[in-house]
Amino acid sequence: MSAFAVLALAVPADTQAPVNLPARGAAPDPAADLRCAATIAIVAAEQDRGNRRALALPPMANRGRRYFALIGNRLVAATGQSQEQVRDALAAEALAQRKAGAANPDAAMVAAFGRCQPRLDAAIAPLIVPDVAQCAALATLGAADVRASEGDTAAARALDQLGAVLAGRARRLALDAGQTPQQADAGLVATQAALARDIKEGSGDGLDRYDFDHCTALGAAAEKSQN
């Protein structure tokens, strides 16, 4: 579980008190930043737990982590408090939201996310939802990225396997659409080259700009269809 998700779950009920953040500096709305960062942490935690209502919301595993880090840094700059003080304030806010919504926590979470989603979208662009061929390319590129930083790990091999499954599915779809085997293969190569170029020339977010949870789901469906 990611650190920001743990924060929303693991704050002891009696060890945190509400922390007032004195606004200072150029942050547009430190109170709203604090509130929404805590909300995103709660959503991410509930998605990690498999909560169906949370899973119906946009995935927060990558995007939420980036938002939480962004807001944490913004609050440090806006309030003059230390990272530890801001972390405690975020933890206290998450606890306060959980207590306030205790009567119907799922409804409270969904409503809070709806209020915060415009701030999230303005700060961190919604994820790009890739098609099957793009997912195959992303898995292959991801495997190469993991190998470059960590070596030939189990994670790299799992991404290779996912890429192979998705490439096979994309190839079958291309053949069913009337393409020749050569055209289908050339399309996969072109898709990977285009994605690699897009990631290299993008805003610096790299693979994190894509909804890889969608790719994982496509891979699981493709494997199931083969059985």
N, C-alpha and C positions, 0 to 999 in steps of 0.2 A: 504494500500500500504506500502511496506517495506521502511525503511528509506533510503536505498541506491538507490531505484528507485525514491523516492521523490527527492533526490539530483539531479538526472539527469533532472528532469522536472521543478523544482521550483526555479532554480537560476535566479534572476532578471537580465535582459539583461544588465542593466547599472550599476550594483553594484559590478560586479566582473571583475577584470583585470587579464590577464595571470600572473601566479605565477611561477617564476623560482625556481626549486628545485636543490640546489647544491649537486651533488653526493658526498657522503662520506660513507665509510664503505664497507660492503661486498656484497651489493645488485648487482646482475649481470648487471641489466640495469634499473635503476630507471625511466628513461624516458619512456621506453616501459611498465613498470609496471603501471605508471601513465596513459598512453594512454589506455591501455587495461582495467584497472579498470573502467575508465570512459565509455569505449565502452560497457562493460558488464552492467553497470548501465543503460545506454540508452536502451539496448536490454530488460532488465528486466522491465523497465518502459513501453516500447512499448508493451510488452507481457501483462502487467497488464491492459493496455488500450484496448487490443483485436486486435492489429494490426496484420493482417494476415501474412505479411511478417516476422514479429518478431516471431509469433507463429510457423512458419515453422522451426525456429532455435531450438536448444536444450533448454529445459525449464531452466530458470535462477532463479526461485523463491528461491530455497534452495541453489543450487550450486553457483549461482551468489552471494548470500549474504555471503557465506563462503569465496569465492574468494575475494570479496571486502574487508572483514575484514582482511584477510591474507595480501593483498597488502597494505592496510592502515598501518598495523603494520610494514610491511617490509619497507615502505617508511619512517616512523618515525625513525626506526633504521638506515636506510641508509643515511638519510639527516641531522639528528640531529634536525629537526624541530618538533614543537609540534603537537599533534593530530589535533588541530584546524587549524594550518597552512596547514597541509596535507589535511585536509578536504576541505579547501578553494581552494587548488591547484586542487584537484579532481573535485570540482564543476566548476572551471574555465575551466578545460580541457573538461568536458562534454559540457559546453556552446560553447567552441571553435569548437568542433566536430559538434555540431548541426548547427552552423553558416556556417561552411565549406561545409556541405552537404545540405544546404537549398534548392538548386535547385532540388535535387532528394533525399530526406532524407532516404527513404527506401533502395534505392540502396547503398547509402553511409553507412548506418548501416550494411547491409549484408556484404559489402566488408570489413568494419572494423572488423566485427566479424570474418570473415574468416582469417584475418591476426592474430587475437588474440587467435583463438581457440587452436592452439598448446600450447601456454603459459597457457591457462586455463586448458587444459587436463593434462599438466605436473604438475600443482599445485594441482588441484582438480580432481580426477579421474571421468570419465563419469559415470552417474548414471546407476545402474543395472535396467534393464527392467524386472519386475516380470510377471509371468503368473497369471492366474485367481486365482488358489489356493494360490499362494504366496501373491497375493493382499488381499485375504480374511484374511490370517494370519496377514499381515501387519496392516490392519485396526483394527483387534482385539487387536493386541499388542499395536498399537497406542492409542486405547481407554484406555487400562490399564495404559499406560504411562501418558496420560492426567489426568486420575483419581488420580494417585499417586501424581501429582504435583498441580492439580487445584481442585480436587473433582469431583463430578458427574455433570459436566457442560453439556451444550447443545452440545458442540464440542465432548465430550466423547460419548454422546448418538448418535450423527450423525455418528461417526466412528463405533459404534456398529451396526447401521443400515446398513452402507455400507458393513461391514464385513459379515452380515447375507445375504445380497443380493448376494455378490460375492461367499460366501460359497455355496449358493443354485445353482448358475450357475456352479461352479466347480463340484459340486456333479452330476448335470445333464450331464455334459460333460463326467464324469467318467462312469456313467451308460450307456450313449450312446456308449462308447468305449468298453462295455462288462463287466465292473466290477459289482460285487454284491453291494448292499447297504452297507454291512459291510466293503467291501474293499474300497468303496468310502469314507466312514466316517473315516476309519483308515488312508487313505491317507491324508485327511485334517488335522488330528491330527498330523501325522508325519511331514507334511509340516510346521505346526506352530512350532513344537518343534525344527525342523532344523533351521528355521529362527531365533527363539529366541536364539538358541545357536550361530548362526553366528553373530548376532548383539552383543551378550555379548562378544564373543571372537574376534570381528573385530578390526578395527583400531581406534575405539572410535567415529566414525561418526554415528554409530547407524542407526536409521531409515532414516537418511538423505542420506544414500548411495543408496537408492532406488527411482525410478521414480514414486512417488506417484500420480502425475498428470495422469499417464497412468492408475493407479488403479481407479481413480475417473472417467475417461472416460469409462473404462470397466463396472463400476458400473452403470453409466447412461445408457449404452447400454443394460445392463442386465435388468434394470427396464423398459426400453422402450419395450423390447421384451416380458415382462410379461403383458403389457397393450393391 
